[in-house]
Every structure is written in structure tokens, then in C-alpha cells.
Amino acid sequence: MPVSIASPEDIPVLVTLINSAYRGEESKKGWTTEADMVGGDLRTDAANMQELMQLPNAVFLKYTSPENKIEGCVFVDKREPGKLYLGMLSVPPALQAKGIGKQLMMGAAGYARAQNCSAIYMRVISIRYELIAWYERQGYYPTGETQPFPAGPYGTALQPLEFIVLQKVL
């Protein structure tokens, strides 16, 4: 199966992959970039990835090609009973629109069911209309909840930003 749980040994590849999908010049070649909304070249780093991998109910799922190359990933975390949080869905710009994201989303749904979760939720920057539409085509819907975009070590908002919460019932 091309979707499996990532290990700490995968962190260097995952950091490069995630950053290329979200930030910096490379990300602008794809449609998932945040580079024009959030300043800075980093979406994550090795220390952040290590910290996330050590959370008790969290894993990174990775998509591996037949050539054994990691070509995508997604973070999932059972943060509350019956619900799985999904974040950092990442596919390098050169590989986007090839079905890897859909495979990762199906892997996340399977993982959620295995964790006895009946719903998956995520946060998406509210002005990322094309991305929100893609998630809606995958069965997610806006819950009506919004959350502030945080200031932090992984970029600075270049305009007022907030998250909307999307959810999918399994």
C-alpha cells in the first residue's frame, strides 16, 4: 500500500516536502502555496516534526511511490474522542494533480476508522478558496467555526488571516 505511517528517519525528507508545498519560491509552482499570504520560507522544521511525531495520538502518513520515494504526507492527530484532526497535507508542486492528495485523504480516513473516529476535521486559511473547494469535493464542509491565524516561528501573515474549520463525517 502506498500510504503508511512515517518514521523519525523520514523527517528530513518530510520537512523538505512540506516546505516545498506551502512556502517559498518552489511552492509557487503548485496550487497549494501560502507564499503570497504568509511570509517566510518555512512551514515546519525538523524539531517541529519530531515534536509532532511524539504526540501520543498523532502520526504522519506518507505516500510512497513504487520506486520507494516519499511523494506526499499528511499529519493526523486524535485530539478528541471520536474525531481526528488532519493537517499539513503536502504534495510537492511538481507532483500535484496526480491523485496523491486523494490517496493520502483516503489513508487518513482509513486511519481515522481504525482509531474509532467518526469524523475528521481540519483548519484551512479562509481565503484559500480553491483549496477549500477541493476539500469540499472530498466530502468536507465548513462547520461555521473560525480560529485566528497564529503568529509564530513558521511565518508571518502578510494580510489579516483566519482559519475556517472543515469537517467530514465518516
N, C-alpha and C positions, 0 to 999 in steps of 0.2 A: 504494500500500500504506500502511495507516495506521501501521505500525511502521517507524521509520527511525532512523538514528544522530543523536543530538542534537549540537549545536554549542555552542561557548562563548557564542554570543549567546543561547542558550536558558537559561543558568544562572539568571537572576533568576526566571523562571517555574518552573523545576525546584526551586529552593530553597523557594519558597512551597508548591508542590505536595507535596514530600516532607515538609516540616514539618507541613502540614495533615493528612497521612495518619497520622503517628506520634505527634505531641506536641501539647500544649496543648489548650485547650477545643474547638477545631474538630475535632480528631481524635476526640474522644469521641462525635461523631455517627456515626462509622463503626465497623466491627468490627475494624479493624486497629490500633487505638490501643495505644500503650505508656504513655500518660499516667498510668495508675494504678500502673505498675511502675517508671517511670523519671521522675525529677523534671527539670524544665527544659522550655522551650518549643522548643528547637532540636534537630533530628536532624542537621542539616547547616547549612552557611552557604556563601556564595559562594567563599571561599578554599578550603574543603574540596572543593567541587565542581570548582574549577579544578585543584586538585592531583590529584584522581581522574581527570579528563579527560586529564591529561598523562601518566598512566602508559602505558608503551609498548604494552601488550597489552589495554587497557581502553577501554570506551566506555559511554556511557549510551544506551540505546534509548528512544525516546519514542513514545507513541501519540498521533496527531494526528487530530482529528475531521474530518469533511467540511468543516466551517467553518474549518479550519486552526487549531484551538485545541489546545494540548497538554493532554491529559487523563490522562496516566499516563506512568510511566517505570520503568526498571529498569537497574541497574548490572551489567555483566558484565566479567569480567577473566580472561584466560587465565593463571592463576598457575602452572600446572604442565603439563607435556606431556600432551596428551590430555584435560585437564579444564578446565572453565570454572567460575569462581566466579560466583555470582549473589547480588546483594544489593539492598537499598533498593527492592524492588518497591513502587511507590506509585501509588495512585489516590485522588483527593480523596474524602472521605466522601460527598458528595452524588452521586458517580458510581459508587460501589461497587455490586457485584452486577449490573453491566450487561455483563459479559463483557470489559471492558478488561484486567483482570489476566490472563485466559486468553490474550488476543491477545498481550500482552507476553511471556507464558511461551512461546508458540509462536514469537514472534520471537526470543527468546533461544535456543531450541532450533535454529532455523534458522541463527542466527549461530554457535552452537557447532559445528554441522556444517561451516559454511564455514571455520571455524578448525581443522578436523580434530580436533575434540574428540569423544570417545565418551561423555562423562559430564558432568553439571552437578552442582555441589554448592553448598550454602548453609548458613548458620548461622541458627538460629531460637531465640529465648528459650524455654527448655524448658517454661515454664508457659503458653505461648500455644497451648493445646490446640486451639482452633477453627481457628487459622491452620495449625497442623501438620496437622490433618485435611484442610484444603483442599489443602495441598501433596501429601499422600498421594493424594488423588483425582486429582491431576495426574501421578501416577506416581513421586513421590519416596518414599524410605523412609529411616528412621533408620539410620545407619551404626554406631551404638553409641559414637561418639566424642562427647565433651563438651569444651567450652572455657570458660574463665572469662569472665564479663562484665566488660569493662574499665572502669576509672574513667577519665574523660576530660572533654574540654571540651563534649561533647554529651549531657549529662545524667548524673544520679547515680542509681544503683539505690536504690529505696525499700525493697527487701527483698533477701534473698540471691537472686541470679540467676546462671544459667549458660546457655550455648548448647548446643544439640544440633546435630549435623551431619546434614543430609539430603542424599541423592544420588539422581539419576536417570540410568540408563544409556540412552543414545540408540540 
